[in-house]
């Protein structure tokens, strides 16, 4: 048996014909072209924050980061010049899902301004807000998307904890150095948390130990 011809049909298709000695030919090899995989351009199509906006936020010590999925993280800490008015700049940044405003000068009114955002993570440690701000927060659309929230160093009370039960997808809650007491234990026990920080709160050691028993899936820190 000897090879009599090799014929190429178009790009990527080759047919090797072999003489069988009786004038017939058999196909012994056929290699189809690989089909190109479609390129997912959905992330590239997501809007970018402008250089000017990033610079404006940068002058307020805010760090702006675009994640691989096209969403944005805005992180500002330790700046008394970052007030409610500066939240307007945050709202101009597209697709912010992670926001830290730690030790800044926002007020309860500033929390209401977060209404357009669909945040997954919110850090408010050391900011001068009150229980009233928590009442506003849990009524915003972000109550459907929030996964992690931190109030360390804010004098919120047991009243706020009962309101936070409306955040049905919450997994991480930092209440360290707040004014919560044993009275909030029942509310906490109903929450689907993976992590709960109770360092420096007004709960007794015994109550926290009982809470651990009631929340076996939750890492409780104190």
N, C-alpha and C positions, 0 to 999 in steps of 0.2 A: 504494500500500500504506500503510495507516495502523495505528498501534498501537491495539488495542481494549481491552486489559486488562493489568494487572500483578497477578499473584496471588502471595502469600507463603505458603509451607507451612512452618509451624514456624519455629524459630530458624535463620537463616543460609541457608535455601533459598528462592530466588526464581525464578519462572518468568515470563518475559515472553512474552505471546501476541501474535502479529501477524496481523491479518486479511489473508487472501490473495485476498479478493474473491469467493470461492466458498463462504463459510461455514466454511472450514476454518481451522485455526490452526496455526502452527508454533512450536516452541520455539527461540528464538534465544539464550537466555542461561540458564545454570544455575550458580550459585556455591555449592558445598557448604561447610558449616562446617568450619573447620580442627579436626582432632582434637587435643585437649589432650595434650601430651607428659607422660608420667609423671615425677614428681619423684623423683630419687634421694635418698632419706633415709638411706642406709646410713651416711654419715659422721656425720650428726646423731645416729644411734642409738648410736654408739660412746660408751663411758663417758668421763666427765670426771673429772679429778683434783679433789678437794675443795679449797676455799679453805684449809681448815685444814692439809691436807697440804702445799700449796704454801707456806704460811707457815712450816711447820716446816722444810721444805727450804731456804727462803729464809734462815732464821736460821743455816744452815750454809753460806751463800754459794752455794747451789745455785740456778741459774736453770732454771725449768721452762717449756717452751714447747709448746703444742699445734699441730701442723702442720695444713695444710689437709686432709690425708688422714685426720685424726683420731688419728694416732699422736703420741707424745710424745718430746721431747728433754729430757734432764736434763744440765746442765753445771755442774760444780763444780770450782773451781780454787783452789790456794794457800790451803788451809785444813787445818792440822794437827789440827783438831777433827773432821774428817770421817774417821771410823774405820769398821771393819767393821760396827759397830752401826748406823751411819747408812745402810748399804745396805738395811736393813729398810725404811726410808722410801722408797727408790727402788722397791723391789718392790711397794709399795702404790700406786704410780702406774701407771695402766693403759696398756698398749700402748707401753712404752718400747722404741724401736728404735735410739736414738742416745744414747750415754752417754759423757760425759767425766768422768773422775776424775783430774785432773792435779795433781801436787804435793800429794797428800793423804796420809793416814796409813793407808790400807788395807794388808792383808797378804795372803799367799798364801791364808789361810783365807777372806778376803773374796771372792776370785775364785770359789771354789766356791759361794758364795751366789748367784751370777748364774745358776744353773741354770734358773730359771723364765723367763728372758728370751730373746727371739728377736731378738737385736741384729743390726743391719746395720753399725753403726759403733761402735767402742770406742776411746777415747783414754785411755791410762794413763801418759802421759809423767811421768817424775819420781817415780813412786810406788814405795815400797819392797817390790817383789815380786821373786821369783827365778825361776830356770828351773823350779822345782817348780810354780809357778802356771801356767806355760805348758802344762805337762803336763796340768794339770787343765782349763784353758781349752779345749783342743782336743777334749776328750771331752764337753763340754757340748752341748746341742741347738743352741746358736748356731753350731756349726761348719758347719751347713747353710745359715745365713743371712748370715754375716759377709762384708761387702764391703770394709770399711776398718778397719785396726787400727794403733795407734801405740804404740811402746814407747820413745820417745826418752828418753835419760838413765837407762835402767834397765840394770843390769849383766847382762843375759841373754847367753848364749853361743851358740856354733854348735849346741849340743844343742837349744836352743829353736827355731832356724830349721828344723831337720829335722822337728820336731814340727808346725810351722806349715804344712807341706805338706798336712796333713789338712784345712785350710780351703780346700776345692776351688773356692769362688766368690770368693776374695779377689782384689781388684783393686788395692788401695792398701796399702802396707806401709812404715811408718816405723821404721827401725832406727838412726836417727842417734844418735851418742854412746852406743852399746851396746858390748859386748865381743866382738862377732862378728869373725871373721877370714876369711882365704882359704878355710878349711876348709868354710865354708858355701856356697861358690859353686855347687856341684853341686845342692844342695837348692833354692837360689834359682832356678836356671835352669829348674826343672820347674814353677814357679808361674806361673799365668796373670795376671800383674800388668800394670797399666797404669802404675803409679807405684811407684818404689822409692827410698827415701831412705837413702843410705849415708854421709851426712856424718859425719865424725869417728869412723869405725869403724876396726878394726885390719886392714882389707883393703888390700893394696897398690894403687897406682894402676894398675899393669899388669893385675892381676887384675880390677879394676873395668872397665877397658877391654875385656878379653876377655868379661866378663859382658854388656856392652852388645852385643857381637857375637852372643852366644848368645841374647839377649832383644831382638830388634829391635822388638817391639811395646811395649816398656817404656821409660818415661822414667826413667832412672837418674840420681839426683843424688848428687854427692859434693863 
